[in-house]
Amino acid sequence: MDNSQVLDIMRAALMVGVKLCAPTLLISMIVGILISIIQAATQIHEQTITFVPKLIAIAAVLLITGSWMLTVLQEFTRELFIIMQG
């Protein structure tokens, strides 16, 4: 295994990490912005109000995309084992 293969594996691992984190982070940011707009409009500045909607949204996203995330991780792991054998 030479340096270029190691760099390719690292690049692929980073891309898998970005793919897996993106849905959760995007939903968390969207919910946070919506709650912030509502708080600014109503002038209620309670920090605990943002926690529960974000938690529910993230749990829903993980339930919806969980099987896809597992599939992506399994494919990446298979590719790693193929590279290590060859």
VENMO-V58150 format. One record per backbone hydrogen bond with DSSP energy under -0.5 kcal/mol. NH is the residue of the N-H (numbers start at 1). CO is the residue of the C=O. Records with the same first field share a line. If there is no record, write none. Layout:
BEGIN
NH->CO ; CO
END
This chain:
BEGIN
6->2
7->3
8->4
9->5
10->6
11->7
12->8
13->9
14->10
15->11
16->12
17->13
18->14
19->15
20->16
21->17
22->18
23->19
25->21
26->22
27->23
28->24
29->25
30->26
31->27
32->28
33->29
34->30
35->31
36->32
37->33
38->34
39->35
40->36
41->37
42->38
43->39
44->39
45->43
46->44
47->45
49->46
50->47
51->47
52->48
53->49
54->50
55->51
56->52
57->53
58->54
59->55
60->56
61->57
62->58
63->59
64->60
65->61
66->62
69->65
70->66
71->67
72->68
73->69
74->70
75->71
76->72
77->73
78->74
79->75
80->76
81->77
82->78
83->79
84->80
85->81
86->82
END
